[in-house]
Amino acid sequence: MAQKFTITYTDGHEDEAALTMRAMCKAEEVMAKEGMVASRDSINATMHAIYADLRTKGKTSDPFETWLDAVDDIEPVEGDTTGKDADPLA
């Protein structure tokens, strides 16, 4: 199962996203096109994957940079142990 995160925005609303295989692959693809490298320690890769999941679910249509500017915080979902020892970008 994919690790889940709660995203809190600067306006106070929240979304939930998952680091699915599809989202991680899309993040790697986009980052490669932009000359970046996705790694397990990269917050940039994690944020790109969360963004990809939200786009897939239709929860945002904003460009990545606009969406990222609106993000206040991300936290793992309480009680979610699916990604405890997983490396989402390995």
Residue pairs with C-beta under 8 A, 6 or more apart in sequence:
1 82
1 83
2 18
2 19
2 20
2 21
2 23
2 82
2 83
3 18
3 19
3 76
3 80
3 82
3 83
3 86
3 88
4 16
4 17
4 18
4 19
4 76
4 77
4 80
4 82
4 83
5 16
5 17
5 18
5 19
5 50
5 74
5 75
5 76
5 77
6 14
6 15
6 16
6 74
6 75
6 76
6 77
7 14
7 15
7 16
7 17
7 50
7 54
7 71
7 73
7 74
8 14
8 71
8 72
8 73
8 74
8 75
9 15
9 70
9 71
9 72
10 70
10 71
10 72
11 70
15 54
15 59
16 77
17 23
17 50
17 53
17 54
17 57
17 59
18 53
19 46
19 49
19 50
19 53
19 83
19 88
20 53
22 52
22 53
22 56
23 49
23 50
23 52
23 53
23 56
24 38
24 49
24 52
24 88
24 89
26 48
26 49
26 52
26 56
27 38
27 45
27 48
27 49
27 51
27 52
27 89
28 38
28 45
28 89
30 48
30 52
30 64
31 37
31 38
31 44
31 45
31 48
32 38
36 44
38 44
38 45
38 48
38 89
39 45
39 89
40 87
40 88
40 89
40 90
42 89
45 89
46 74
46 88
46 89
47 68
47 71
47 74
48 64
49 88
49 89
50 74
51 60
51 64
51 67
51 68
54 60
54 67
55 61
60 67
62 70
76 83
